[in-house]
Each structure stands twice: as C-alpha cells, then as structure tokens.
C-alpha cells in the first residue's frame, strides 16, 4: 500500500486497522514502558491536502522503527476536516487509517493527537464544539483498534481554554469512554502542556487508563531562537546552552514532575521537546540528549519534535537521518 496513492476504499482501510488480534487492556505504566522513544510525524505534510504530494511515505515507518523508535505521535488538524454539519471527512479517515495501519505493521505504538491548539487558544466555545464532534466520531471509528493505538484529547491547551481545560478534557473523555472504556488516553496540563502546570491538572480518580503528557522547551530563549512563528524569539540568535546550571534546571524540573507522577500514580509521556534549527548546532545536540536521558532516567516515554518540517531528525529530501540529532536521541550501541 502506498500512502501516495491511497486507492483503497475507506471501508477496506478501516478494516485493516480493526482487523488485529484482540488484545488485553494495557496498564498505562506498561504502555509507557513499551512506548520508549518516539517521534512526531505528518502534522504539516502536504499529504493531508493531496496524497500525491506526500513527503512522508509508508516506508518511513520502517525507517523510524529501524532507527530505534517505538512510538509515533500523529499530529492531526482534525478541526479542518469537520464540515458545517459536524461530520468528519471520510477521505480524511482514509488517510489516517492508512497511516495507523502502516505504523502498526511495524510494531509501533500510535498516538492520535488532536493538534488544533491554535483555534482553541482563541475561541473556547468553538473549540469545545469541534473537539466533541471530533472525538465522538474518531473514538467510534477506532473502537476496535489494538491497544497500541492511543488518543490524545488536545495538544497544548492554552490561553482561552486554560481556565476551562479540566472541564473540557473531562467532557471529551466521557465521550471517548462510551466506545473505548479501557483504551489509554493522553491528557496534559493547560498552558501548552507545561510541565510546571501539573499541579493544576485534575483527573478522574476512578479512571486509571490515563497517561499524562507534558512538553518541555525550557528555556524558550534557547530552543526557539530565530523561530518565525514566535515573534518574541524571532530576532534572538547565538544564545548558548550547556552550563552545569542549564543541566541542573532540567533535572530539577523533571524531579518535580516525577514526584507528581508518583504521588498520583500517573505515568508520564514527554510528547514534545527539542531545539529549533537556528540555535547553535553543538548546543542543540547537547540539549536534545540531555532532555531525552533525563526522561528515560525517570521511566518516561518520549516523542521528539519532530521527524520532518523543522527541528528535524530525518532529512526527507536527502533521505537520511540528521545524524547528530538522531544519535543524541538514540545513542549508538
């Protein structure tokens, strides 16, 4: 099957996702252990507009697996696929089913990540309407999928939804549980899944199939220097990283989060981290390795931001790993 052609019908592709051996529910801590190292994929790929223009191909899942990774976080802008009647595009499901099937065929754990943080940061009411429509249909569609498939309710809730996030994720989780009672669901704190906001996250005590997701880009003045999408950091350049104090800051932040994890018995997935390409290269490599090892030391799974587009770990145009970043993430044996 070629992602570039996607000629199979929606029914056939959905069947491929569903037609897996029945499996037992996975305890969140065990799923995190199995997930290990991962990478974010396809959020900005032309695949979603025109399959013939896809940069990411089916063969890249094998490259990811052979490269030492065990999970992929599929970044989805699902709100764009919901029509005026609240119905998710069948063609979009075809594309997503093909991705999920190909990832599962390589033994990868798959996170279906609803990534529309931009709209949600500006319009809480509009976010709620689309989020509930999205999860009503996506949860139903994947209710028979293997437990290696997980749901992430919303990437980086922030601004307009900060104050209502606990109510919003609870409502979405209730919808998901109607069709997926034991599937592990990822929920992170508000303020862009900020690791420092864990103590503000409220989760249902009787639902033990939740993995808590955090993101880490501290300090942003280093990791986002030169980023065109962040006006406050666009003009920054040449900011270095790697002093003993810099390393100690990661350890301190992760220790606080790990204490929260143990207190609440909620395993952690570090869903995004990395330093943008404009930062000094040597320091980017050092930073990437330090964050990855700090997460692994505490038993967290992680997903690097990202495979393609920016912060890249794989150069699709050259068809090769960005070796320094790859080796920072997956040290050579």
ROKOLKOL-171969 format. One record per residue: residue number from 0; residue in three letters; x, z, y of N, C-alpha, C in turn. Coordinates in pm, whole numbers. Example, Ala and Ser with C-alpha at 12.3 -4.5 7.8 and 13.67 -1.06 7.14 Angstrom:
! residues 2
 kolpa lumti    n_u    n_w    n_v   ca_u   ca_w   ca_v    c_u    c_w    c_v
     0   ala   1319    780   -569   1230    780   -450   1320    780   -330
     1   ser   1285    708   -225   1367    714   -106   1290    787      3
This chain:
! residues 333
 kolpa lumti    n_u    n_w    n_v   ca_u   ca_w   ca_v    c_u    c_w    c_v
     0   unk     84      0   -119      0      0      0     87      0    124
     1   unk     63    -89    221    140    -98    343     56    -44    458
     2   unk    112     50    532     40    102    647     20     -7    751
     3   unk    105   -107    750     92   -213    850    -29   -300    826
     4   unk    -79   -307    704   -192   -394    676   -323   -318    662
     5   unk   -321   -205    591   -440   -120    574   -565   -203    539
     6   unk   -555   -279    430   -665   -367    395   -768   -302    303
     7   unk   -736   -184    250   -831   -119    161   -949    -66    240
     8   unk  -1061    -56    173  -1180     -3    239  -1167    147    259
     9   unk  -1246    199    352  -1243    343    378  -1277    423    253
    10   unk  -1371    371    176  -1410    443     56  -1297    452    -45
    11   unk  -1225    342    -64  -1115    341   -161  -1002    432   -117
    12   unk   -968    429     11   -858    512     59   -896    659     53
    13   unk  -1017    691     96  -1063    829     88  -1060    876    -56
    14   unk  -1097    788   -148  -1093    824   -289   -953    857   -335
    15   unk   -854    785   -281   -715    813   -319   -672    951   -274
    16   unk   -719    992   -156   -687   1126   -107   -754   1232   -194
    17   unk   -881   1206   -228   -959   1306   -301   -921   1310   -449
    18   unk   -876   1196   -503   -856   1187   -648   -724   1250   -691
    19   unk   -713   1377   -665   -596   1453   -705   -641   1560   -805
    20   unk   -552   1605   -892   -592   1712   -984   -640   1835   -908
    21   unk   -745   1897   -959   -796   2018   -895   -685   2124   -893
    22   unk   -674   2194   -782   -570   2295   -774   -627   2427   -724
    23   unk   -555   2532   -755   -599   2665   -715   -566   2689   -569
    24   unk   -643   2774   -502   -610   2807   -363   -468   2861   -353
    25   unk   -400   2823   -247   -264   2872   -223   -268   2987   -124
    26   unk   -206   3098   -161   -192   3207    -65   -110   3156     52
    27   unk   -144   3193    176    -71   3143    292     79   3165    283
    28   unk    121   3283    239    265   3310    231    334   3216    131
    29   unk    267   3185     22    323   3094    -77    328   2952    -21
    30   unk    223   2912     52    225   2778    111    339   2766    213
    31   unk    359   2868    294    470   2866    390    604   2856    317
    32   unk    617   2927    206    741   2920    129    764   2778     78
    33   unk    659   2715     29    672   2579    -24    693   2475     86
    34   unk    638   2500    203    647   2403    313    789   2389    365
    35   unk    863   2498    371   1003   2492    410   1027   2420    542
    36   unk   1100   2310    534   1139   2234    652   1049   2111    668
    37   unk   1016   2078    792    928   1964    814    953   1895    947
    38   unk    865   1797    975    882   1716   1095    746   1666   1143
    39   unk    732   1654   1274    611   1599   1335    617   1448   1336
    40   unk    501   1383   1308    500   1237   1297    381   1173   1367
    41   unk    398   1048   1406    300    944   1443    207    975   1561
    42   unk    231   1079   1636    142   1109   1748    129    996   1848
    43   unk    241    931   1878    242    826   1980    266    687   1921
    44   unk    247    674   1792    274    547   1725    165    444   1757
    45   unk    202    317   1781    102    210   1802      9    192   1683
    46   unk     46    250   1571    -39    247   1450   -185    273   1480
    47   unk   -212    367   1572   -350    409   1597   -430    303   1673
    48   unk   -360    215   1744   -429    108   1815   -429    -22   1735
    49   unk   -320    -48   1665   -307   -174   1591   -212   -151   1475
    50   unk   -264   -150   1354   -183   -121   1236    -67   -220   1221
    51   unk    -86   -341   1269     19   -443   1256    140   -410   1342
    52   unk    122   -324   1442    232   -287   1532    293   -152   1498
    53   unk    257    -96   1385    304     38   1347    456     45   1342
    54   unk    513    147   1403    655    176   1386    677    254   1256
    55   unk    593    354   1236    603    437   1116    541    362   1000
    56   unk    617    350    891    570    279    771    562    377    653
    57   unk    493    333    550    478    417    431    613    461    375
    58   unk    712    374    379    842    407    322    910    524    393
    59   unk    868    553    516    931    663    588    898    799    526
    60   unk    788    808    452    759    934    385    865    966    279
    61   unk    910    864    208   1018    887    110   1148    923    181
    62   unk   1174    857    293   1293    890    371   1288   1036    416
    63   unk   1171   1081    460   1154   1220    502   1178   1315    385
    64   unk   1118   1285    271   1135   1371    154   1280   1373    108
    65   unk   1341   1255     96   1480   1247     52   1575   1309    155
    66   unk   1529   1316    280   1611   1376    386   1609   1528    389
    67   unk   1536   1589    293   1539   1734    283   1421   1805    344
    68   unk   1312   1731    370   1194   1791    431   1079   1801    330
    69   unk    994   1901    350    883   1924    257    747   1931    324
    70   unk    741   1912    457    610   1907    521    613   1810    638
    71   unk    497   1752    664    478   1669    783    357   1721    858
    72   unk    370   1722    988    259   1760   1078    214   1632   1145
    73   unk     95   1584   1106     43   1458   1158    -30   1487   1288
    74   unk     27   1441   1399    -28   1468   1533   -139   1369   1563
    75   unk   -262   1418   1578   -380   1334   1592   -447   1353   1728
    76   unk   -471   1243   1796   -554   1245   1916   -694   1201   1876
    77   unk   -760   1290   1803   -889   1257   1745  -1002   1244   1845
    78   unk   -990   1308   1961  -1098   1301   2059  -1122   1156   2104
    79   unk  -1016   1075   2107  -1030    936   2148  -1107    855   2046
    80   unk  -1125    909   1927  -1191    837   1818  -1336    877   1800
    81   unk  -1386    962   1891  -1525   1009   1883  -1610    929   1981
    82   unk  -1713    863   1932  -1795    779   2020  -1898    863   2097
    83   unk  -1981    797   2174  -2077    868   2259  -2181    944   2179
    84   unk  -2196    910   2052  -2289    981   1965  -2221   1093   1887
    85   unk  -2093   1116   1916  -2020   1225   1850  -1967   1188   1713
    86   unk  -1959   1058   1681  -1919   1014   1548  -1773    967   1551
    87   unk  -1694   1017   1455  -1554    977   1443  -1546    838   1381
    88   unk  -1458    755   1436  -1442    617   1391  -1405    607   1244
    89   unk  -1481    529   1165  -1444    507   1024  -1308    441   1011
    90   unk  -1272    352   1103  -1142    285   1095  -1028    385   1115
    91   unk  -1051    482   1201   -951    587   1222   -932    667   1093
    92   unk  -1040    698   1025  -1029    769    897   -950    686    796
    93   unk   -967    553    797   -889    469    706   -739    490    728
    94   unk   -699    486    854   -558    502    888   -508    640    847
    95   unk   -584    742    878   -544    878    845   -538    897    693
    96   unk   -636    844    621   -636    858    475   -512    794    413
    97   unk   -473    678    468   -354    611    416   -230    696    438
    98   unk   -218    757    554   -105    845    583   -103    966    491
    99   unk   -216   1031    477   -223   1152    393   -191   1118    248
   100   unk   -248   1009    198   -222    969     59    -75    941     35
   101   unk    -12    870    130    130    836    113    218    960    121
   102   unk    182   1054    207    259   1179    216    245   1261     88
   103   unk    124   1272     37    102   1347    -87    176   1282   -204
   104   unk    184   1151   -204    253   1081   -312    400   1118   -318
   105   unk    456   1163   -205    595   1208   -201    608   1359   -220
   106   unk    497   1425   -248    502   1569   -270    512   1652   -143
   107   unk    479   1591    -30    487   1662     98    360   1742    126
   108   unk    377   1858    188    264   1930    245    226   1861    376
   109   unk     95   1856    404     44   1779    517    -40   1868    608
   110   unk     -4   1869    736    -85   1939    836   -161   1836    917
   111   unk   -293   1844    916   -376   1759   1000   -395   1833   1132
   112   unk   -321   1790   1232   -310   1860   1360   -394   1791   1466
   113   unk   -500   1856   1513   -579   1804   1625   -499   1834   1751
   114   unk   -447   1729   1815   -340   1744   1914   -386   1728   2059
   115   unk   -516   1724   2084   -567   1692   2217   -560   1809   2315
   116   unk   -442   1859   2336   -426   1973   2427   -447   1934   2573
   117   unk   -422   1807   2609   -435   1768   2749   -579   1783   2799
   118   unk   -674   1725   2726   -814   1736   2767   -858   1881   2768
   119   unk   -818   1954   2663   -862   2093   2653   -805   2181   2764
   120   unk   -687   2147   2813   -627   2227   2920   -700   2210   3052
   121   unk   -782   2103   3062   -852   2074   3188  -1002   2101   3182
   122   unk  -1061   2095   3063  -1207   2097   3051  -1247   2175   2926
   123   unk  -1274   2303   2944  -1306   2389   2829  -1436   2347   2761
   124   unk  -1539   2312   2840  -1668   2274   2781  -1655   2142   2705
   125   unk  -1589   2045   2765  -1570   1917   2697  -1486   1932   2572
   126   unk  -1386   2019   2579  -1301   2047   2463  -1385   2103   2348
   127   unk  -1469   2200   2379  -1550   2262   2274  -1639   2159   2204
   128   unk  -1706   2074   2282  -1796   1975   2224  -1723   1882   2128
   129   unk  -1611   1829   2173  -1537   1735   2089  -1468   1803   1972
   130   unk  -1419   1925   1993  -1350   1996   1886  -1445   2026   1770
   131   unk  -1567   2069   1802  -1663   2100   1695  -1708   1973   1623
   132   unk  -1726   1864   1698  -1763   1737   1634  -1650   1688   1543
   133   unk  -1526   1701   1591  -1411   1659   1512  -1403   1735   1382
   134   unk  -1409   1868   1388  -1389   1946   1266  -1510   1942   1172
   135   unk  -1629   1921   1225  -1744   1903   1137  -1722   1785   1045
   136   unk  -1671   1675   1100  -1653   1553   1021  -1523   1551    942
   137   unk  -1414   1597   1002  -1286   1595    932  -1285   1693    815
   138   unk  -1342   1811    836  -1347   1909    727  -1431   1857    611
   139   unk  -1542   1794    641  -1626   1735    536  -1550   1624    463
   140   unk  -1482   1540    538  -1411   1425    481  -1301   1469    384
   141   unk  -1232   1577    416  -1118   1620    334  -1149   1742    246
   142   unk  -1275   1771    225  -1310   1893    149  -1259   1890      6
   143   unk  -1239   1771    -51  -1189   1761   -188  -1041   1735   -198
   144   unk   -970   1735    -84   -827   1706    -85   -750   1822   -147
   145   unk   -630   1795   -199   -548   1903   -255   -515   2008   -149
   146   unk   -478   2125   -197   -447   2233   -103   -315   2213    -29
   147   unk   -241   2109    -63   -124   2075     18   -165   2021    154
   148   unk   -292   1987    169   -344   1942    298   -400   2062    373
   149   unk   -352   2082    493   -396   2194    577   -455   2142    707
   150   unk   -534   2224    773   -594   2190    901   -533   2275   1012
   151   unk   -503   2213   1124   -462   2287   1244   -568   2266   1351
   152   unk   -636   2373   1390   -756   2361   1474   -727   2293   1606
   153   unk   -621   2332   1677   -589   2269   1804   -445   2299   1841
   154   unk   -372   2195   1874   -236   2209   1922   -234   2266   2064
   155   unk   -151   2363   2087   -118   2416   2218   -237   2436   2312
   156   unk   -334   2519   2273   -442   2552   2368   -382   2618   2492
   157   unk   -431   2579   2610   -370   2630   2732   -467   2618   2851
   158   unk   -430   2678   2959   -498   2670   3089   -648   2693   3079
   159   unk   -729   2587   3080   -874   2603   3085   -929   2679   2965
   160   unk   -859   2673   2851   -911   2740   2731   -835   2868   2695
   161   unk   -738   2907   2777   -663   3029   2746   -757   3148   2726
   162   unk   -850   3168   2819   -935   3287   2816  -1037   3281   2703
   163   unk  -1077   3160   2660  -1182   3148   2559  -1129   3107   2422
   164   unk   -997   3102   2407   -939   3048   2285   -981   3126   2161
   165   unk   -986   3257   2166  -1023   3334   2046  -1164   3301   2000
   166   unk  -1255   3282   2094  -1391   3245   2057  -1396   3101   2006
   167   unk  -1318   3013   2069  -1320   2872   2033  -1265   2849   1893
   168   unk  -1153   2907   1861  -1097   2885   1727  -1183   2951   1620
   169   unk  -1248   3062   1655  -1337   3128   1559  -1456   3039   1524
   170   unk  -1511   2973   1624  -1625   2884   1602  -1584   2763   1516
   171   unk  -1469   2706   1548  -1421   2592   1469  -1390   2633   1326
   172   unk  -1331   2750   1309  -1300   2799   1175  -1428   2817   1094
   173   unk  -1533   2865   1158  -1661   2880   1089  -1714   2748   1038
   174   unk  -1697   2642   1115  -1738   2508   1071  -1654   2464    952
   175   unk  -1525   2483    960  -1435   2443    851  -1468   2516    722
   176   unk  -1497   2644    732  -1520   2725    612  -1648   2686    537
   177   unk  -1738   2616    601  -1860   2572    531  -1825   2474    418
   178   unk  -1720   2396    436  -1684   2296    336  -1547   2322    273
   179   unk  -1466   2405    335  -1330   2433    288  -1307   2585    289
   180   unk  -1370   2657    198  -1365   2803    205  -1228   2865    182
   181   unk  -1138   2794    111  -1009   2855     79   -890   2770    121
   182   unk   -913   2667    201   -801   2586    250   -728   2664    359
   183   unk   -596   2658    359   -521   2726    464   -534   2651    595
   184   unk   -563   2726    700   -585   2673    834   -481   2733    928
   185   unk   -423   2648   1013   -324   2695   1108   -389   2722   1244
   186   unk   -362   2840   1296   -413   2882   1427   -299   2948   1501
   187   unk   -277   2908   1625   -172   2968   1705   -229   3037   1827
   188   unk   -146   3111   1899   -191   3176   2020   -213   3076   2133
   189   unk   -282   3120   2236   -303   3038   2355   -171   3025   2432
   190   unk   -180   2969   2552    -62   2947   2636     40   2861   2563
   191   unk    -10   2744   2513     74   2646   2444    136   2699   2314
   192   unk     59   2776   2237    111   2835   2112    236   2919   2137
   193   unk    239   2979   2254    360   3050   2295    385   3172   2208
   194   unk    507   3182   2162    546   3291   2072    524   3428   2136
   195   unk    528   3434   2268    512   3562   2338    365   3602   2353
   196   unk    274   3516   2311    130   3547   2324     67   3586   2191
   197   unk    146   3614   2091     90   3651   1961      1   3774   1969
   198   unk     38   3870   2054    -40   3993   2060   -178   3971   2123
   199   unk   -202   3851   2180   -334   3819   2236   -420   3741   2138
   200   unk   -364   3703   2025   -437   3625   1926   -523   3716   1840
   201   unk   -652   3684   1831   -746   3761   1750   -794   3675   1634
   202   unk   -775   3724   1512   -812   3650   1392   -911   3732   1309
   203   unk   -998   3666   1234  -1093   3740   1150  -1020   3813   1037
   204   unk  -1039   3943   1029   -963   4022    932   -998   3988    788
   205   unk  -1119   3935    765  -1162   3906    628  -1125   3766    582
   206   unk  -1063   3685    668  -1021   3551    628   -870   3553    610
   207   unk   -827   3548    484   -684   3558    453   -620   3423    425
   208   unk   -692   3315    455   -634   3182    437   -600   3120    572
   209   unk   -522   3195    649   -478   3152    782   -326   3162    791
   210   unk   -264   3059    843   -121   3059    876   -111   3055   1028
   211   unk    -31   3141   1084    -18   3147   1229     94   3055   1274
   212   unk     61   2971   1373    159   2875   1424    208   2914   1562
   213   unk    338   2906   1582    398   2925   1713    488   2806   1744
   214   unk    513   2785   1874    607   2683   1919    717   2751   1999
   215   unk    835   2688   2001    947   2752   2071   1034   2646   2139
   216   unk   1036   2653   2272   1120   2564   2352   1196   2642   2460
   217   unk   1219   2770   2434   1287   2852   2534   1438   2832   2530
   218   unk   1503   2825   2645   1444   2815   2780   1408   2671   2814
   219   unk   1293   2650   2876   1249   2515   2909   1344   2444   3004
   220   unk   1412   2519   3087   1507   2456   3179   1617   2383   3103
   221   unk   1647   2428   2983   1742   2356   2898   1672   2251   2813
   222   unk   1568   2290   2739   1508   2200   2640   1431   2085   2703
   223   unk   1382   2102   2825   1301   1998   2888   1368   1935   3010
   224   unk   1495   1959   3030   1562   1899   3146   1556   1747   3136
   225   unk   1518   1685   3249   1506   1540   3254   1379   1483   3199
   226   unk   1285   1567   3154   1161   1519   3092   1066   1465   3199
   227   unk   1031   1339   3189    948   1274   3291    806   1330   3295
   228   unk    758   1386   3183    621   1438   3177    610   1581   3229
   229   unk    721   1642   3265    722   1780   3315    786   1780   3454
   230   unk    705   1764   3560    759   1749   3695    857   1858   3737
   231   unk    832   1981   3688    921   2090   3728   1059   2081   3665
   232   unk   1073   1996   3562   1202   1985   3494   1265   1846   3506
   233   unk   1192   1750   3563   1237   1611   3564   1374   1594   3627
   234   unk   1399   1664   3737   1524   1644   3810   1639   1732   3761
   235   unk   1612   1815   3663   1718   1901   3611   1811   1819   3521
   236   unk   1939   1851   3525   2034   1785   3435   2160   1871   3423
   237   unk   2230   1849   3315   2358   1916   3295   2350   2064   3266
   238   unk   2233   2114   3232   2217   2256   3202   2265   2283   3060
   239   unk   2357   2373   3046   2421   2402   2917   2349   2515   2843
   240   unk   2377   2522   2714   2319   2628   2629   2418   2660   2519
   241   unk   2419   2789   2479   2501   2825   2363   2585   2949   2379
   242   unk   2563   3026   2484   2637   3150   2501   2586   3255   2403
   243   unk   2662   3363   2380   2611   3471   2297   2476   3524   2345
   244   unk   2456   3529   2475   2328   3575   2529   2215   3478   2493
   245   unk   2245   3347   2496   2145   3248   2457   2102   3266   2312
   246   unk   2199   3284   2226   2170   3305   2083   2093   3434   2061
   247   unk   2131   3538   2135   2064   3668   2120   1918   3660   2163
   248   unk   1888   3573   2260   1750   3558   2307   1661   3504   2197
   249   unk   1709   3407   2121   1632   3355   2008   1606   3467   1908
   250   unk   1710   3541   1872   1695   3648   1774   1594   3752   1820
   251   unk   1599   3788   1946   1506   3888   2000   1363   3836   1994
   252   unk   1341   3715   2042   1206   3659   2043   1150   3646   1902
   253   unk   1234   3603   1808   1187   3585   1671   1167   3719   1602
   254   unk   1246   3818   1636   1226   3952   1579   1090   4009   1620
   255   unk   1053   3991   1746    924   4040   1794    811   3970   1721
   256   unk    821   3839   1706    718   3763   1636    712   3802   1488
   257   unk    827   3825   1428    829   3861   1287    769   3999   1263
   258   unk    790   4089   1356    729   4222   1346    577   4210   1353
   259   unk    529   4123   1441    384   4099   1450    333   4040   1318
   260   unk    406   3946   1263    369   3882   1137    355   3985   1025
   261   unk    451   4072   1013    449   4173    907    337   4275    930
   262   unk    317   4314   1053    212   4412   1084     74   4359   1046
   263   unk     50   4230   1072    -83   4172   1050    -92   4094    919
   264   unk     17   4090    845     22   4017    717    -23   3873    736
   265   unk     38   3805    834      9   3665    863    140   3587    865
   266   unk    162   3498    769    286   3420    767    291   3322    885
   267   unk    412   3281    920    432   3200   1040    489   3062   1007
   268   unk    434   2964   1078    486   2827   1078    530   2795   1221
   269   unk    656   2762   1237    709   2721   1367    684   2571   1380
   270   unk    574   2536   1448    525   2399   1444    597   2300   1533
   271   unk    667   2349   1636    744   2262   1723    864   2336   1777
   272   unk    976   2265   1786   1094   2312   1856   1188   2193   1871
   273   unk   1283   2208   1960   1381   2103   1982   1422   2100   2127
   274   unk   1520   2015   2159   1567   1996   2296   1567   1847   2326
   275   unk   1513   1812   2441   1497   1672   2480   1631   1600   2491
   276   unk   1624   1469   2473   1743   1385   2464   1834   1389   2587
   277   unk   1780   1432   2703   1860   1435   2825   1953   1556   2833
   278   unk   1933   1655   2750   2020   1773   2751   2157   1734   2695
   279   unk   2262   1809   2730   2395   1781   2674   2390   1778   2521
   280   unk   2441   1670   2463   2424   1646   2320   2478   1759   2233
   281   unk   2597   1804   2262   2657   1910   2182   2570   2035   2181
   282   unk   2513   2067   2295   2429   2186   2305   2294   2166   2236
   283   unk   2242   2042   2240   2117   2012   2168   2134   2040   2019
   284   unk   2244   1995   1965   2271   2015   1822   2282   2163   1790
   285   unk   2355   2236   1873   2373   2379   1852   2240   2453   1861
   286   unk   2160   2417   1959   2029   2480   1979   1937   2453   1861
   287   unk   1930   2328   1818   1843   2290   1707   1879   2368   1581
   288   unk   2006   2377   1551   2050   2451   1432   2018   2599   1445
   289   unk   2039   2656   1563   2016   2799   1583   1870   2835   1563
   290   unk   1780   2755   1618   1637   2784   1603   1593   2768   1458
   291   unk   1638   2661   1392   1599   2638   1253   1647   2751   1162
   292   unk   1773   2793   1179   1826   2900   1094   1758   3034   1123
   293   unk   1725   3059   1250   1656   3183   1285   1519   3190   1219
   294   unk   1448   3076   1215   1318   3073   1148   1334   3093    998
   295   unk   1429   3023    938   1449   3033    793   1490   3174    752
   296   unk   1571   3237    833   1617   3373    802   1500   3469    789
   297   unk   1392   3440    859   1274   3528    858   1165   3479    763
   298   unk   1194   3374    688   1098   3323    590    989   3237    648
   299   unk   1009   3184    769    910   3096    829    934   2952    784
   300   unk    827   2876    769    840   2731    758    847   2674    899
   301   unk    894   2547    909    901   2489   1043    880   2338   1039
   302   unk    846   2284   1158    832   2140   1176    900   2100   1306
   303   unk   1004   2018   1295   1081   1976   1413   1001   1874   1496
   304   unk   1015   1884   1627    956   1786   1719   1066   1690   1763
   305   unk   1068   1566   1715    980   1501   1623   1055   1388   1554
   306   unk    989   1315   1463   1053   1209   1386   1091   1091   1474
   307   unk    997   1045   1557   1016    926   1639    965    956   1780
   308   unk    987    868   1873    938    873   2010   1037    941   2104
   309   unk   1047   1075   2100   1151   1145   2174   1194   1268   2094
   310   unk   1303   1331   2132   1362   1441   2055   1400   1393   1914
   311   unk   1417   1266   1890   1408   1207   1756   1514   1258   1658
   312   unk   1470   1268   1532   1563   1298   1423   1589   1172   1341
   313   unk   1504   1070   1356   1525    944   1284   1510    828   1382
   314   unk   1609    740   1384   1606    624   1472   1541    507   1397
   315   unk   1413    484   1423   1341    378   1352   1398    241   1385
   316   unk   1440    220   1508   1493     89   1546   1621     56   1470
   317   unk   1707    157   1449   1831    135   1373   1813    164   1224
   318   unk   1695    219   1189   1664    254   1050   1769    348    992
   319   unk   1796    455   1066   1892    554   1019   1864    689   1085
   320   unk   1911    794   1017   1898    928   1073   1981    940   1200
   321   unk   1928   1017   1295   2009   1066   1407   2093   1178   1347
   322   unk   2208   1143   1297   2281   1229   1205   2311   1369   1260
   323   unk   2359   1384   1382   2388   1520   1429   2264   1611   1430
   324   unk   2149   1556   1473   2027   1637   1474   1979   1661   1332
   325   unk   1985   1558   1248   1943   1575   1108   2026   1683   1039
   326   unk   2156   1680   1059   2242   1778    992   2228   1918   1053
   327   unk   2186   1924   1179   2154   2055   1237   2030   2115   1172
   328   unk   1935   2028   1137   1812   2073   1072   1832   2098    923
   329   unk   1899   2004    856   1920   2012    712   2072   2005    689
   330   unk   2139   2119    689   2285   2118    676   2328   2051    546
   331   unk   2432   1969    550   2482   1905    428   2525   2011    326
   332   unk   2500   1981    201   2537   2078     95   2683   2062     57
